[in-house]
Amino acid sequence: MRVHTLSGLRDVGESRPRRCVQIAIASVPRCAIVTACVNNSRAMLDPTDLRLVFQLRPAEPGDFPFAEALTHGNMGGYYKRHGLVWRGDLFYASWCESENFILEADGERIGMLRITEEGDSLHIRDVQIAAGHRGKGAGTYLLETSHRWAKARGLSELQLRVFVDNPAARLYLRMGYRVSGPRLAQLGSIRRMVRPV
């Protein structure tokens, strides 16, 4: 684990320098950074900061059944409506190729994020939130985290795919994603959306 300390930083109106510690977490692939800032030797926490509500950790082998059940449960209706068949073997193959993360709140698994790097783009393969935890900022948190990671990796865009009738597309639009390219007819009614980093 590497720890880098930056000192002497100031925000406008601060009388004393701020010390920030950035920690590159070894278990998170390619440069995920956690920043803790201390003003006047006391931690300044923002109660509206979603990072205080949610914890995102790398997935472990035992998380796969949770991730598959959550994804199938959330996406099964879309697959059926668009004439697609859910295949657990394909989900597992995709899982093995992705960087996978589990979202927790108060120690409970409530969601997951799956990403892959594709050229100069970070592909968000899955953002899944459990029923009962939607509409509380979890999806926004995962998208913002993905954006920070893409920036830290020096990538130029984020991309994702969404069924045309999935209400999550409204969140993606609010977060700066735009429809790019034609619908992929061979996969059903799916739109590709991109956002610059």
ROMAR-893328 format. One line per field, with one value per atom (N, C-alpha, C): z, x, y; atom name. Coordinates in steps of 0.05 Angstrom, whole numbers, plus 5000, padded with zeros to 4 digits. Atoms other than C-alpha are relative to their C-alpha. Layout:
ROMAR-893328
zz <- c(Z/...);
xx <- c(X/...);
yy <- c(Y/...);
at <- c(CA/...);
***
This chain:
ROMAR-893328
zz <- c(5000/5000/5000/5002/4980/5012/4989/5018/4991/5009/4989/5016/4984/5031/4984/5012/5001/5022/4979/5047/4989/5009/5042/4982/5017/5003/5016/4986/5019/4982/5013/5000/5004/4996/4991/5027/4973/5060/5022/4978/5098/5009/4989/5144/5003/4996/5154/4977/5021/5103/5008/4996/5095/4993/5006/5097/4988/5013/5049/4997/5003/5050/4979/5021/4987/5003/4997/4994/4975/5023/4933/5012/4988/4954/4982/5016/4930/4989/5009/4924/4979/5021/4878/4976/5024/4807/4991/5014/4776/5012/4991/4820/5011/4985/4860/5023/4980/4907/5020/4979/4974/5012/4989/5000/5026/4974/5071/5005/4995/5087/5029/4972/5154/5001/4996/5171/5029/4972/5232/5018/4985/5254/5008/4994/5257/4974/5024/5205/4996/5007/5170/4983/5015/5149/4991/5012/5103/5002/4997/5125/4975/5025/5054/4981/5017/5026/4999/5003/4998/5007/4992/5013/5029/4972/5086/5004/4998/5072/4988/5014/5024/5002/5001/5025/4975/5024/4960/5004/4996/4964/4976/5021/4914/5006/4996/4903/5007/4992/4934/4986/5013/4905/5011/4989/4953/4993/5007/4926/4973/5026/4858/5001/5000/4876/5006/4995/4905/4975/5024/4843/4978/5021/4795/5006/4993/4833/4998/5001/4839/4971/5028/4765/4985/5013/4742/5010/4989/4789/4989/5010/4765/4970/5029/4691/4986/5012/4680/4984/5014/4661/4973/5025/4608/4980/5018/4579/4987/5009/4574/4980/5018/4543/4973/5025/4491/4986/5014/4472/5005/4994/4505/5022/4980/4548/5018/4980/4612/5000/4999/4611/5022/4978/4676/4992/5009/4639/4988/5012/4600/5021/4979/4662/5015/4986/4696/4983/5017/4636/5001/4999/4637/5028/4973/4713/5002/4998/4704/4984/5016/4653/5012/4990/4695/5026/4973/4755/5015/4987/4804/5029/4974/4866/5013/4985/4920/5016/4985/4949/5025/4974/5022/5014/4982/5070/5027/4974/5144/5000/5000/5129/4983/5016/5083/4970/5029/5009/4987/5013/4970/4971/5029/4901/4991/5011/4855/4976/5024/4801/4986/5017/4744/4978/5020/4699/4984/5016/4643/4986/5017/4607/4971/5028/4532/4985/5013/4496/5018/4984/4521/5016/4987/4554/5023/4978/4620/4995/5006/4605/5026/4976/4662/4991/5010/4650/5017/4983/4709/5023/4975/4761/5009/4990/4802/5029/4972/4865/5008/4990/4907/5004/4994/4912/5029/4973/4974/5005/4997/4965/4977/5023/4899/5008/4995/4897/5025/4976/4956/4995/5007/4919/4994/5004/4911/4971/5028/4835/4993/5004/4834/5011/4988/4881/4982/5017/4835/4974/5025/4773/5006/4993/4808/5005/4995/4832/4974/5026/4762/4985/5013/4736/5012/4986/4788/4991/5008/4770/4971/5028/4695/4998/5000/4708/5011/4988/4753/4981/5019/4698/4975/5024/4646/4975/5023/4603/4991/5011/4559/5002/4998/4566/5016/4988/4603/4981/5017/4567/5015/4989/4586/4980/5017/4554/5018/4984/4577/4981/5015/4554/4997/5006/4522/5020/4981/4572/5029/4973/4634/5011/4989/4679/5009/4992/4699/4979/5021/4632/5008/4992/4663/5019/4983/4717/4983/5017/4664/4986/5014/4626/5020/4980/4690/5007/4993/4702/4977/5023/4634/4978/5022/4591/4977/5024/4520/4983/5018/4471/4977/5020/4422/4982/5019/4360/4999/5004/4336/5022/4983/4377/4990/5009/4376/4997/5005/4344/5007/4994/4354/5030/4971/4430/5011/4990/4434/4999/5000/4447/5020/4982/4478/4988/5008/4475/5013/4989/4483/5008/4991/4524/5009/4993/4534/5015/4986/4577/4999/4999/4571/5029/4973/4631/5006);
xx <- c(5017/5000/5018/4984/5028/4983/5013/5011/5014/4989/5022/4987/5011/5015/5005/4998/5001/4995/5004/5009/5002/4999/5003/4977/5023/4937/4981/5019/4888/4975/5024/4816/4998/5004/4795/4988/5010/4783/5012/4987/4824/5025/4977/4875/5024/4978/4917/5000/4999/4942/4985/5015/4902/5019/4984/4936/4981/5016/4908/5017/4986/4927/4985/5012/4914/5012/4991/4917/4992/5006/4922/4995/5007/4886/5009/4988/4925/4980/5019/4865/4980/5017/4827/5017/4984/4853/5005/4991/4891/4992/4999/4894/4974/5023/4830/5011/4988/4844/4978/5017/4813/5014/4988/4825/4988/5009/4821/5013/4988/4831/4996/5000/4847/5005/4997/4836/5007/4993/4871/5001/4997/4885/4974/5025/4811/4987/5014/4774/4975/5024/4720/4983/5017/4664/4975/5024/4607/4978/5020/4544/4984/5014/4516/5017/4982/4576/4991/5011/4549/5021/4980/4616/4998/5004/4596/4977/5024/4531/5006/4995/4557/5029/4973/4618/5001/4996/4644/5026/4976/4692/5002/4997/4722/4984/5015/4678/5018/4986/4700/4986/5013/4685/4972/5026/4627/4979/5020/4593/4986/5011/4579/4970/5029/4512/4982/5015/4488/4998/4999/4510/4983/5016/4478/4970/5029/4412/4990/5009/4409/4997/5002/4424/4977/5022/4376/4973/5025/4322/4993/5004/4331/4995/5000/4340/4982/5016/4297/4976/5023/4235/5007/4991/4273/5007/4993/4302/4975/5024/4233/4985/5015/4200/5014/4985/4255/5009/4996/4256/5028/4974/4323/4998/5000/4340/5024/4978/4380/5017/4982/4441/5021/4982/4478/5029/4973/4539/5013/4990/4546/5005/4996/4538/5026/4976/4593/5025/4977/4640/5006/4997/4628/5011/4990/4639/5030/4971/4707/5017/4985/4728/4998/5005/4705/5013/4993/4728/4973/5026/4671/5002/5000/4652/4972/5025/4599/4995/5009/4561/4986/5012/4543/4990/5009/4504/4994/5003/4508/5007/4991/4544/4982/5017/4488/5006/4996/4500/4975/5023/4454/5003/4996/4484/5027/4974/4542/5006/4990/4584/5020/4981/4620/5011/4988/4669/5022/4977/4719/5012/4987/4770/4999/5001/4759/5013/4986/4811/5003/4998/4806/4974/5027/4738/4997/5008/4713/4972/5027/4654/4987/5015/4604/4981/5015/4577/4975/5024/4529/5001/5006/4501/4974/5024/4452/4995/5007/4416/4975/5022/4370/4975/5026/4296/5000/5000/4284/5023/4977/4350/5003/4999/4336/4989/5010/4324/5012/4987/4371/5028/4973/4434/5020/4980/4466/5009/4992/4465/5017/4984/4491/5028/4974/4547/5017/4985/4568/5009/4992/4567/5022/4979/4607/5027/4976/4657/5013/4990/4664/5014/4989/4676/5028/4974/4731/5022/4981/4764/5010/4993/4762/5020/4983/4794/5028/4975/4848/5016/4987/4864/5008/4993/4871/4984/5017/4813/4984/5013/4773/4969/5029/4702/4990/5014/4653/4978/5022/4603/4984/5017/4545/4978/5023/4486/4975/5024/4414/4976/5025/4347/4985/5014/4305/4978/5022/4249/5008/4990/4293/5000/5000/4279/5027/4973/4353/5012/4990/4365/4997/5003/4338/5022/4977/4392/5025/4976/4445/5000/5001/4421/5006/4995/4422/5030/4971/4494/5018/4984/4517/5004/4998/4510/4981/5016/4484/4999/5003/4457/5020/4980/4511/4997/5002/4503/4972/5026/4444/4994/5008/4405/5012/4987/4435/4978/5023/4379/5005/4995/4413/4999/5002/4411/4974/5025/4341/5001/5001/4323/5019/4979/4388/5013/4986/4420/5027/4974/4493/5001/4998/4506/5029/4972/4572/5000/4995/4599/5030/4971/4666/5009/4989/4712/5007);
yy <- c(4976/5000/5025/4976/5068/5023/4976/5132/5025/4974/5201/5022/4978/5263/5026/4974/5331/5021/4980/5390/5028/4972/5465/5008/4993/5464/5018/4982/5519/5004/4991/5533/5030/4972/5605/5005/4993/5635/4984/5015/5583/5015/4985/5615/4982/5019/5552/4980/5021/5501/4976/5025/5438/4977/5024/5370/4980/5021/5318/4976/5025/5246/4984/5017/5205/4972/5027/5130/4984/5018/5085/4972/5025/5022/4978/5021/4962/4980/5021/4916/5010/4989/4964/5005/4998/4959/5028/4977/5016/5027/4972/5076/5011/4989/5082/5016/4982/5140/5007/4990/5155/5024/4975/5226/5007/4990/5248/5027/4973/5322/5008/4992/5351/5030/4971/5425/5005/4994/5451/4976/5026/5379/4987/5013/5362/4992/5009/5321/5016/4985/5362/4982/5018/5316/5014/4989/5337/4979/5021/5301/4994/5006/5306/4984/5015/5269/4971/5027/5203/4979/5019/5170/4992/5006/5172/4980/5017/5134/4973/5025/5081/4992/5011/5036/4982/5015/5007/4984/5017/4948/4981/5020/4899/4975/5025/4838/4977/5024/4773/4976/5023/4703/4994/5006/4694/5020/4980/4757/4994/5006/4726/4993/5006/4694/5024/4975/4760/5017/4983/4798/4989/5012/4749/5002/4999/4746/5029/4972/4822/5009/4991/4833/4986/5015/4778/5011/4990/4804/5028/4973/4876/5001/4998/4861/4979/5021/4799/5009/4990/4838/5013/4988/4878/4979/5021/4815/4987/5013/4784/5018/4981/4846/5003/4996/4851/4974/5025/4778/4988/5011/4762/4979/5021/4702/5004/4997/4709/4975/5023/4665/5004/4998/4655/4995/5005/4627/5024/4976/4691/5022/4981/4733/4993/5008/4692/5007/4994/4700/5030/4971/4775/5009/4995/4776/4996/5007/4743/5020/4981/4796/5029/4973/4856/5005/4991/4895/5002/5002/4881/5011/4987/4920/4996/5003/4911/5025/4976/4970/4992/5006/4967/5026/4978/5011/4986/5011/4996/4970/5028/4930/4982/5017/4905/5005/4997/4891/5010/4988/4936/5005/4996/4940/4991/5007/4929/5017/4986/4961/4982/5015/4926/5018/4983/4962/4985/5009/4947/5024/4979/4990/4990/5007/4990/5023/4978/5031/5024/4976/5102/5006/4997/5090/4981/5017/5063/4992/5011/5018/4992/5007/5015/4977/5023/4945/4995/5004/4943/5020/4985/4991/4988/5013/4950/5008/4992/4974/4983/5017/4929/5017/4988/4945/5009/4989/4988/5019/4983/5024/5020/4982/5060/5027/4973/5135/5013/4990/5147/5009/4990/5167/4979/5021/5099/4999/5000/5100/5024/4976/5171/4996/5006/5150/4982/5018/5093/5013/4986/5137/5021/4980/5192/4986/5015/5140/4991/5008/5113/5023/4976/5183/5007/4994/5195/4980/5021/5129/5004/4995/5144/5023/4977/5211/4993/5009/5180/4982/5019/5129/5015/4985/5184/4993/5007/5159/5024/4977/5205/4999/5001/5179/4976/5023/5134/4992/5009/5091/4979/5020/5047/4994/5008/5012/4998/5000/5017/4993/5005/4989/5026/4975/5044/5006/4996/5033/4999/5001/5032/5029/4973/5093/5009/4992/5093/5019/4982/5128/5029/4972/5192/5009/4994/5189/5004/4998/5178/5027/4974/5240/5022/4980/5281/5001/5002/5257/5007/4991/5282/4981/5019/5220/5008/4995/5227/4975/5023/5176/5002/5000/5156/4975/5022/5114/4988/5012/5072/4979/5022/5022/4974/5026/4953/4980/5016/4914/4971/5028/4847/4994/5003/4859/5010/4989/4886/5030/4970/4959/5011/4991/4981/5025/4976/5050/5001/4995/5065/5029/4973/5127/5005/4993/5164/5027/4975/5219/5006/4995/5255/5001/4999/5252/5028);
at <- c(N/CA/C/N/CA/C/N/CA/C/N/CA/C/N/CA/C/N/CA/C/N/CA/C/N/CA/C/N/CA/C/N/CA/C/N/CA/C/N/CA/C/N/CA/C/N/CA/C/N/CA/C/N/CA/C/N/CA/C/N/CA/C/N/CA/C/N/CA/C/N/CA/C/N/CA/C/N/CA/C/N/CA/C/N/CA/C/N/CA/C/N/CA/C/N/CA/C/N/CA/C/N/CA/C/N/CA/C/N/CA/C/N/CA/C/N/CA/C/N/CA/C/N/CA/C/N/CA/C/N/CA/C/N/CA/C/N/CA/C/N/CA/C/N/CA/C/N/CA/C/N/CA/C/N/CA/C/N/CA/C/N/CA/C/N/CA/C/N/CA/C/N/CA/C/N/CA/C/N/CA/C/N/CA/C/N/CA/C/N/CA/C/N/CA/C/N/CA/C/N/CA/C/N/CA/C/N/CA/C/N/CA/C/N/CA/C/N/CA/C/N/CA/C/N/CA/C/N/CA/C/N/CA/C/N/CA/C/N/CA/C/N/CA/C/N/CA/C/N/CA/C/N/CA/C/N/CA/C/N/CA/C/N/CA/C/N/CA/C/N/CA/C/N/CA/C/N/CA/C/N/CA/C/N/CA/C/N/CA/C/N/CA/C/N/CA/C/N/CA/C/N/CA/C/N/CA/C/N/CA/C/N/CA/C/N/CA/C/N/CA/C/N/CA/C/N/CA/C/N/CA/C/N/CA/C/N/CA/C/N/CA/C/N/CA/C/N/CA/C/N/CA/C/N/CA/C/N/CA/C/N/CA/C/N/CA/C/N/CA/C/N/CA/C/N/CA/C/N/CA/C/N/CA/C/N/CA/C/N/CA/C/N/CA/C/N/CA/C/N/CA/C/N/CA/C/N/CA/C/N/CA/C/N/CA/C/N/CA/C/N/CA/C/N/CA/C/N/CA/C/N/CA/C/N/CA/C/N/CA/C/N/CA/C/N/CA/C/N/CA/C/N/CA/C/N/CA/C/N/CA/C/N/CA/C/N/CA/C/N/CA/C/N/CA/C/N/CA/C/N/CA/C/N/CA/C/N/CA/C/N/CA/C/N/CA/C/N/CA/C/N/CA/C/N/CA/C/N/CA/C/N/CA/C/N/CA/C/N/CA/C/N/CA/C/N/CA/C/N/CA/C/N/CA/C/N/CA/C/N/CA/C/N/CA/C/N/CA/C/N/CA/C/N/CA/C/N/CA/C/N/CA/C/N/CA/C/N/CA/C/N/CA/C/N/CA/C/N/CA/C/N/CA/C/N/CA/C/N/CA/C/N/CA/C/N/CA/C/N/CA/C/N/CA/C/N/CA/C/N/CA/C/N/CA/C/N/CA/C/N/CA/C/N/CA/C/N/CA/C/N/CA/C/N/CA/C/N/CA/C/N/CA/C/N/CA/C/N/CA/C/N/CA/C/N/CA/C/N/CA/C/N/CA/C/N/CA/C/N/CA/C/N/CA/C/N/CA/C/N/CA/C/N/CA/C/N/CA/C);
***
